[in-house]
């Protein structure tokens, strides 16, 4: 039985999607939109690909078929390295970002889908006067979609920053470094593990909720 405790909001959509990568079957729970962007952003932000060039990709309903040519099973396994002891990614910013300008960009995160449901995370790749925004019930998925969208539009991620509505975790910070994004900005909190990772990797980050900036890309 469903009870309404007042005027109900719309319900955010989450569904299971099958992701087949070089014959391996994975299952992801996500908002089933922008699946091409999700796949590309995931593969790049997880360090499996440097760019979508050469990737064979097909979307069929709620099924993603991805094929990376000329890669061995061993190499594919090694690219799923996560936080292994030997994996120490580094990044350096090509320029500086003004703190006040970053704060103004927070309005990009305000979308109608969130206001209607209170159930979506929002992310955006911002570069110059352009931004590439996506939303999803999963914060990692929202990041992957935004990165994938930017790459499909030939954005130089080294001259961009990632804007997110959720907290800054180590996992999200690692996605930035793998994708070559020098700065991560959030209106929410930053976790201690993310601060440590930023100090080690060279990634810059700003948390407006906790009033903390890490790294040398902010002025």
PAFI-839575 format. One record per residue: z negated, x negated, y of N, C-alpha, C, CB in turn; residue in three letters. Coordinates in steps of 0.05 Angstrom, whole numbers, padded with zeros to 5 digits, always signed. Glycine has a CB too. Layout:
BEGIN
ZXYZXYZXYZXYALA
...
end
This chain:
BEGIN
+00000-00017-00024+00000+00000+00000+00000-00018+00025-00024+00019+00000UNK
+00016-00011+00044+00017-00025+00070+00004-00007+00091+00047-00031+00078UNK
-00015-00019+00105-00028-00005+00127-00020-00017+00154-00059-00006+00124UNK
-00016-00001+00173-00010-00010+00200-00035-00008+00217+00014+00006+00213UNK
-00042-00031+00229-00067-00032+00245-00061-00028+00275-00080-00059+00240UNK
-00038-00019+00281-00029-00015+00308+00001-00014+00307-00040-00037+00327UNK
+00014-00018+00329+00043-00019+00330+00052-00044+00315+00054-00018+00359UNK
+00067-00042+00293+00075-00066+00278+00097-00081+00291+00083-00058+00250UNK
+00097-00108+00286+00119-00125+00294+00140-00124+00272+00109-00154+00300UNK
+00164-00135+00279+00184-00139+00258+00174-00161+00240+00211-00146+00271UNK
+00184-00161+00215+00176-00180+00195+00196-00203+00194+00173-00167+00167UNK
+00186-00228+00196+00204-00251+00194+00215-00253+00166+00188-00277+00202UNK
+00240-00261+00164+00254-00262+00138+00251-00289+00124+00284-00255+00142UNK
+00241-00288+00100+00240-00312+00082+00252-00305+00055+00211-00322+00079UNK
+00271-00321+00046+00284-00316+00020+00288-00343+00006+00311-00301+00024UNK
+00292-00341-00020+00297-00365-00036+00327-00373-00035+00287-00361-00065UNK
+00332-00398-00030+00359-00408-00030+00362-00430-00051+00367-00419-00001UNK
+00383-00430-00065+00388-00451-00085+00404-00474-00073+00403-00440-00110UNK
+00394-00498-00075+00407-00522-00063+00414-00540-00086+00388-00536-00042UNK
+00440-00543-00091+00450-00560-00113+00461-00586-00101+00472-00545-00130UNK
+00448-00608-00107+00457-00634-00096+00465-00652-00119+00434-00647-00079UNK
+00490-00659-00120+00501-00676-00141+00492-00666-00169+00492-00705-00137UNK
+00493-00640-00172+00486-00628-00198+00457-00621-00201+00494-00646-00219UNK
+00440-00632-00185+00411-00626-00186+00406-00600-00172+00394-00649-00174UNK
+00389-00583-00183+00383-00558-00171+00355-00558-00159+00385-00535-00192UNK
+00354-00552-00133+00329-00550-00118+00327-00521-00108+00327-00571-00095UNK
+00303-00512-00103+00300-00485-00091+00283-00488-00066+00286-00466-00112UNK
+00294-00476-00045+00281-00476-00019+00275-00448-00009+00298-00492+00002UNK
+00252-00444+00002+00246-00419+00015+00251-00422+00045+00217-00409+00009UNK
+00267-00405+00056+00275-00408+00084+00285-00382+00095+00297-00430+00087UNK
+00291-00381+00121+00305-00360+00133+00335-00365+00127+00300-00358+00165UNK
+00349-00347+00113+00375-00353+00102+00398-00351+00123+00381-00334+00080UNK
+00396-00367+00144+00417-00369+00164+00421-00398+00169+00410-00353+00190UNK
+00445-00405+00180+00451-00433+00186+00447-00452+00162+00434-00443+00210UNK
+00456-00443+00139+00451-00459+00115+00467-00485+00115+00459-00443+00090UNK
+00490-00486+00127+00505-00511+00129+00489-00531+00146+00533-00506+00141UNK
+00479-00521+00168+00463-00539+00186+00438-00548+00172+00456-00524+00212UNK
+00425-00530+00157+00401-00536+00142+00406-00559+00122+00390-00512+00127UNK
+00428-00557+00107+00434-00577+00087+00440-00604+00099+00458-00568+00070UNK
+00456-00605+00120+00463-00630+00133+00438-00642+00146+00485-00626+00154UNK
+00423-00626+00160+00399-00637+00173+00378-00647+00153+00386-00615+00190UNK
+00375-00633+00130+00357-00642+00110+00365-00669+00098+00355-00621+00087UNK
+00391-00672+00091+00400-00696+00079+00398-00720+00097+00429-00693+00070UNK
+00402-00716+00123+00400-00738+00143+00371-00744+00149+00416-00731+00168UNK
+00355-00723+00154+00327-00727+00162+00309-00737+00140+00316-00702+00174UNK
+00318-00734+00115+00303-00744+00092+00313-00773+00085+00306-00726+00068UNK
+00332-00783+00100+00341-00810+00095+00361-00813+00072+00318-00828+00089UNK
+00371-00790+00062+00390-00791+00040+00418-00798+00050+00391-00764+00025UNK
+00425-00789+00074+00451-00795+00087+00445-00806+00115+00469-00771+00088UNK
+00463-00823+00125+00462-00832+00153+00477-00812+00171+00473-00860+00156UNK
+00498-00800+00160+00513-00780+00175+00526-00762+00155+00535-00794+00193UNK
+00537-00739+00164+00550-00721+00145+00578-00729+00137+00551-00693+00156UNK
+00588-00751+00147+00615-00761+00141+00618-00765+00110+00621-00787+00156UNK
+00638-00753+00099+00643-00756+00070+00628-00736+00053+00636-00783+00062UNK
+00609-00722+00064+00594-00702+00048+00612-00678+00041+00569-00693+00063UNK
+00612-00671+00016+00626-00646+00007+00605-00624+00007+00640-00650-00021UNK
+00611-00603+00022+00591-00582+00025+00604-00554+00023+00576-00585+00052UNK
+00592-00537+00008+00602-00510+00005+00579-00490+00005+00619-00506-00021UNK
+00581-00469+00021+00560-00449+00022+00571-00424+00009+00551-00443+00052UNK
+00557-00413-00011+00566-00389-00024+00542-00370-00026+00577-00396-00053UNK
+00541-00351-00007+00518-00333-00006+00493-00348+00000+00515-00318-00033UNK
+00473-00347-00019+00448-00361-00015+00448-00386-00033+00424-00343-00022UNK
+00471-00398-00036+00473-00422-00053+00487-00444-00037+00489-00416-00079UNK
+00475-00467-00036+00486-00491-00022+00495-00511-00043+00465-00504-00003UNK
+00520-00517-00043+00531-00537-00062+00538-00562-00046+00556-00527-00077UNK
+00524-00584-00051+00528-00609-00037+00535-00632-00056+00504-00617-00019UNK
+00555-00648-00049+00563-00670-00066+00566-00695-00049+00589-00664-00081UNK
+00550-00716-00055+00553-00741-00041+00570-00759-00059+00525-00754-00035UNK
+00594-00766-00052+00612-00782-00069+00602-00811-00071+00640-00781-00058UNK
+00609-00823-00093+00605-00852-00096+00576-00860-00093+00622-00868-00077UNK
+00558-00845-00104+00530-00853-00104+00519-00850-00132+00513-00835-00084UNK
+00505-00871-00141+00494-00870-00168+00468-00854-00169+00489-00899-00178UNK
+00460-00846-00193+00435-00832-00197+00412-00848-00188+00432-00824-00227UNK
+00413-00875-00193+00391-00892-00185+00389-00894-00154+00395-00921-00196UNK
+00412-00896-00141+00412-00898-00112+00402-00872-00099+00440-00905-00101UNK
+00411-00849-00111+00402-00824-00100+00372-00821-00103+00416-00801-00115UNK
+00361-00830-00126+00332-00829-00131+00318-00846-00110+00325-00838-00159UNK
+00329-00870-00105+00316-00888-00087+00315-00878-00058+00329-00915-00088UNK
+00334-00861-00051+00335-00851-00024+00315-00828-00019+00363-00840-00017UNK
+00304-00817-00041+00282-00798-00039+00256-00814-00039+00283-00778-00063UNK
+00254-00834-00022+00232-00853-00023+00207-00842-00009+00240-00879-00010UNK
+00209-00823+00009+00186-00811+00022+00169-00832+00035+00169-00797+00002UNK
+00143-00833+00029+00124-00852+00042+00117-00874+00023+00100-00837+00051UNK
+00135-00885+00008+00129-00907-00010+00120-00931+00005+00153-00914-00028UNK
+00106-00948-00008+00094-00972+00005+00115-00990+00017+00077-00987-00015UNK
+00139-00990+00005+00160-01009+00015+00177-00996+00036+00176-01017-00009UNK
+00172-00971+00043+00189-00957+00062+00176-00957+00090+00195-00928+00053UNK
+00186-00974+00108+00174-00976+00134+00196-00973+00155+00160-01004+00138UNK
+00205-00949+00161+00227-00945+00180+00219-00951+00208+00237-00916+00178UNK
+00238-00961+00224+00232-00969+00252+00253-00956+00270+00232-01000+00255UNK
+00245-00952+00295+00264-00941+00315+00256-00951+00342+00263-00910+00314UNK
+00276-00953+00360+00272-00960+00388+00288-00942+00405+00279-00990+00393UNK
+00276-00934+00427+00290-00916+00446+00310-00931+00463+00269-00901+00464UNK
+00333-00919+00468+00353-00931+00485+00347-00928+00515+00380-00919+00479UNK
+00329-00909+00521+00323-00904+00549+00295-00893+00553+00343-00885+00561UNK
+00290-00882+00577+00264-00871+00584+00267-00841+00589+00252-00885+00608UNK
+00246-00826+00584+00245-00797+00589+00222-00791+00608+00242-00781+00562UNK
+00227-00775+00628+00206-00768+00648+00189-00745+00637+00219-00760+00675UNK
+00163-00749+00638+00144-00730+00627+00147-00702+00639+00116-00740+00631UNK
+00151-00701+00665+00153-00675+00678+00178-00660+00670+00153-00678+00709UNK
+00200-00675+00665+00225-00663+00656+00221-00652+00627+00248-00683+00657UNK
+00207-00667+00611+00202-00658+00584+00187-00632+00583+00186-00680+00568UNK
+00167-00630+00601+00151-00606+00602+00168-00581+00609+00128-00609+00622UNK
+00187-00585+00627+00204-00563+00635+00221-00552+00611+00223-00571+00658UNK
+00227-00570+00593+00244-00562+00570+00229-00545+00550+00254-00587+00556UNK
+00203-00542+00552+00188-00525+00533+00198-00496+00533+00158-00525+00540UNK
+00210-00487+00555+00220-00460+00556+00243-00455+00536+00229-00453+00584UNK
+00255-00476+00527+00276-00474+00507+00266-00461+00481+00289-00501+00501UNK
+00240-00465+00476+00227-00455+00451+00222-00425+00452+00202-00470+00446UNK
+00224-00413+00475+00218-00384+00478+00243-00368+00469+00210-00377+00507UNK
+00241-00356+00446+00264-00340+00436+00255-00312+00429+00277-00354+00412UNK
+00274-00293+00429+00268-00265+00424+00259-00261+00395+00293-00248+00429UNK
+00270-00277+00376+00263-00274+00348+00233-00279+00344+00280-00292+00331UNK
+00222-00299+00359+00194-00304+00356+00177-00282+00369+00186-00331+00369UNK
+00185-00273+00392+00170-00252+00405+00169-00226+00388+00182-00246+00433UNK
+00190-00221+00374+00191-00196+00358+00175-00198+00332+00220-00190+00350UNK
+00171-00223+00322+00158-00226+00295+00132-00243+00295+00177-00239+00277UNK
+00130-00262+00314+00109-00282+00314+00109-00298+00287+00081-00268+00318UNK
+00132-00299+00274+00133-00311+00248+00152-00334+00245+00141-00291+00229UNK
+00165-00343+00267+00185-00364+00265+00176-00390+00279+00211-00355+00276UNK
+00183-00413+00268+00181-00438+00282+00208-00443+00296+00174-00462+00262UNK
+00207-00456+00319+00231-00462+00334+00233-00492+00339+00231-00446+00361UNK
+00257-00502+00337+00263-00531+00342+00289-00533+00358+00264-00547+00316UNK
+00291-00555+00373+00316-00559+00387+00321-00589+00391+00315-00545+00415UNK
+00345-00597+00388+00354-00624+00396+00364-00622+00424+00376-00636+00377UNK
+00353-00638+00442+00360-00637+00471+00373-00663+00478+00335-00631+00488UNK
+00397-00661+00491+00411-00684+00500+00425-00678+00527+00431-00694+00479UNK
+00417-00691+00548+00429-00685+00574+00423-00656+00582+00459-00690+00574UNK
+00444-00642+00589+00440-00614+00597+00445-00594+00573+00460-00607+00619UNK
+00449-00605+00550+00455-00588+00526+00431-00588+00507+00480-00598+00512UNK
+00429-00566+00492+00409-00565+00471+00420-00550+00447+00383-00553+00481UNK
+00410-00556+00423+00419-00545+00398+00394-00534+00384+00434-00566+00380UNK
+00391-00508+00385+00365-00495+00377+00368-00479+00351+00356-00476+00400UNK
+00346-00479+00336+00346-00464+00311+00318-00454+00306+00356-00481+00287UNK
+00316-00433+00289+00290-00423+00281+00289-00418+00251+00283-00397+00297UNK
+00265-00418+00240+00262-00413+00212+00232-00407+00207+00271-00437+00195UNK
+00226-00394+00184+00198-00390+00177+00184-00416+00171+00196-00370+00154UNK
+00199-00436+00162+00188-00462+00156+00193-00482+00178+00200-00473+00130UNK
+00173-00497+00187+00177-00515+00209+00195-00538+00202+00150-00526+00219UNK
+00194-00548+00177+00212-00569+00168+00241-00559+00168+00204-00579+00140UNK
+00245-00534+00159+00271-00522+00159+00283-00519+00187+00271-00495+00145UNK
+00266-00511+00206+00275-00507+00234+00284-00534+00245+00252-00496+00251UNK
+00270-00555+00239+00278-00582+00247+00304-00590+00235+00256-00603+00240UNK
+00307-00586+00209+00332-00593+00195+00356-00578+00206+00329-00588+00165UNK
+00352-00553+00212+00374-00537+00223+00383-00547+00250+00366-00507+00225UNK
+00364-00554+00267+00371-00564+00294+00385-00590+00292+00345-00567+00311UNK
+00376-00608+00275+00389-00634+00271+00417-00630+00260+00372-00652+00252UNK
+00420-00613+00240+00446-00608+00228+00465-00596+00249+00444-00589+00205UNK
+00456-00578+00265+00472-00566+00286+00482-00587+00306+00457-00544+00301UNK
+00464-00605+00314+00471-00626+00333+00492-00645+00320+00446-00642+00341UNK
+00488-00652+00295+00507-00670+00282+00535-00657+00279+00497-00678+00255UNK
+00535-00631+00274+00561-00617+00272+00576-00616+00299+00557-00589+00261UNK
+00560-00620+00320+00572-00621+00347+00575-00649+00358+00555-00604+00366UNK
+00574-00669+00339+00578-00697+00345+00559-00708+00366+00607-00701+00355UNK
+00534-00699+00366+00514-00709+00385+00504-00737+00376+00490-00689+00387UNK
+00502-00755+00395+00489-00781+00390+00459-00777+00390+00498-00802+00411UNK
+00447-00776+00367+00418-00770+00365+00401-00791+00377+00410-00766+00336UNK
+00412-00815+00380+00397-00837+00393+00393-00833+00422+00412-00863+00389UNK
+00408-00814+00434+00404-00808+00463+00393-00779+00466+00431-00810+00477UNK
+00378-00770+00446+00367-00743+00447+00337-00744+00442+00382-00725+00426UNK
+00325-00720+00443+00298-00718+00433+00295-00691+00418+00277-00720+00456UNK
+00275-00690+00401+00270-00666+00385+00246-00651+00397+00264-00673+00356UNK
+00251-00626+00403+00231-00608+00414+00222-00588+00393+00242-00593+00440UNK
+00196-00585+00388+00187-00567+00366+00164-00549+00376+00178-00583+00342UNK
+00162-00526+00364+00140-00508+00371+00115-00513+00356+00150-00479+00367UNK
+00117-00525+00333+00094-00530+00315+00081-00557+00320+00102-00527+00287UNK
+00060-00563+00304+00046-00588+00308+00063-00612+00299+00020-00587+00292UNK
+00056-00635+00309+00070-00660+00302+00055-00672+00278+00071-00680+00326UNK
+00068-00672+00255+00057-00684+00231+00072-00709+00225+00058-00664+00207UNK
+00062-00724+00206+00075-00749+00197+00102-00743+00185+00057-00764+00177UNK
+00104-00720+00170+00129-00713+00157+00151-00707+00178+00126-00689+00139UNK
+00144-00693+00199+00164-00687+00220+00171-00713+00235+00152-00666+00240UNK
+00152-00730+00240+00157-00755+00253+00176-00772+00237+00131-00771+00258UNK
+00172-00773+00211+00190-00788+00193+00219-00778+00194+00180-00788+00164UNK
+00221-00751+00196+00248-00739+00198+00262-00750+00223+00246-00709+00199UNK
+00248-00752+00245+00260-00762+00270+00270-00791+00266+00239-00762+00293UNK
+00253-00808+00254+00261-00836+00251+00285-00838+00232+00237-00852+00240UNK
+00285-00824+00210+00308-00824+00192+00333-00815+00205+00302-00806+00168UNK
+00331-00796+00223+00355-00785+00237+00363-00802+00261+00351-00756+00245UNK
+00346-00821+00269+00352-00837+00293+00345-00825+00319+00381-00844+00293UNK
+00326-00806+00319+00317-00792+00343+00292-00807+00354+00310-00762+00337UNK
+00293-00817+00378+00272-00835+00388+00247-00821+00399+00282-00852+00409UNK
+00248-00795+00404+00226-00781+00417+00222-00753+00405+00231-00779+00447UNK
+00197-00747+00400+00189-00721+00389+00169-00707+00408+00176-00724+00360UNK
+00175-00683+00416+00159-00669+00436+00151-00642+00425+00175-00665+00463UNK
+00125-00635+00429+00115-00610+00419+00096-00597+00439+00101-00613+00392UNK
+00096-00570+00440+00077-00556+00456+00050-00553+00441+00087-00529+00464UNK
+00050-00560+00415+00027-00558+00398+00013-00585+00395+00034-00546+00370UNK
-00005-00587+00376-00022-00611+00372-00007-00633+00357-00047-00604+00358UNK
-00017-00657+00359-00008-00679+00343-00030-00688+00324+00001-00703+00361UNK
-00023-00694+00299-00042-00702+00279-00047-00732+00279-00033-00692+00251UNK
-00070-00740+00269-00077-00769+00269-00057-00785+00253-00105-00773+00258UNK
-00048-00775+00231-00029-00790+00214-00002-00794+00229-00024-00775+00188UNK
+00005-00775+00246+00030-00777+00261+00027-00798+00283+00037-00750+00274UNK
+00003-00800+00295-00001-00821+00316+00001-00848+00303-00029-00817+00329UNK
-00012-00852+00280-00010-00877+00266+00019-00884+00259-00028-00877+00240UNK
+00034-00865+00249+00061-00870+00242+00078-00877+00266+00073-00845+00228UNK
+00074-00864+00288+00088-00870+00313+00083-00899+00322+00081-00851+00335UNK
+00058-00907+00320+00051-00935+00328+00064-00955+00310+00020-00938+00327UNK
+00067-00949+00284+00079-00967+00265+00110-00968+00268+00072-00959+00237UNK
+00122-00945+00272+00151-00942+00271+00165-00946+00298+00158-00915+00261UNK
+00151-00943+00320+00163-00945+00346+00172-00918+00357+00187-00963+00345UNK
+00168-00896+00342+00175-00870+00351+00156-00862+00374+00173-00849+00328UNK
+00167-00849+00395+00151-00839+00416+00146-00809+00412+00164-00843+00444UNK
+00123-00799+00420+00116-00771+00416+00099-00761+00439+00102-00767+00389UNK
+00103-00735+00445+00087-00722+00466+00076-00696+00455+00104-00717+00492UNK
+00050-00692+00457+00037-00667+00450+00025-00655+00475+00016-00671+00427UNK
+00036-00633+00484+00025-00621+00509+00000-00605+00503+00046-00603+00521UNK
-00005-00597+00479-00030-00583+00472-00054-00601+00473-00028-00570+00444UNK
-00050-00626+00464-00073-00645+00464-00071-00665+00487-00073-00660+00438UNK
-00050-00663+00504-00047-00681+00527-00046-00710+00518-00070-00677+00547UNK
-00030-00716+00498-00028-00743+00487+00002-00751+00486-00040-00745+00459UNK
+00008-00775+00496+00034-00787+00494+00032-00813+00479+00048-00790+00522UNK
+00049-00818+00460+00049-00843+00445+00077-00856+00448+00043-00837+00415UNK
+00077-00882+00451+00102-00897+00452+00111-00904+00480+00123-00881+00438UNK
+00133-00919+00482+00142-00930+00507+00167-00916+00518+00147-00959+00505UNK
+00175-00893+00506+00199-00880+00516+00193-00860+00538+00213-00866+00493UNK
+00167-00856+00545+00159-00836+00565+00150-00850+00590+00137-00818+00554UNK
+00160-00840+00613+00151-00851+00638+00142-00828+00657+00173-00867+00652UNK
end
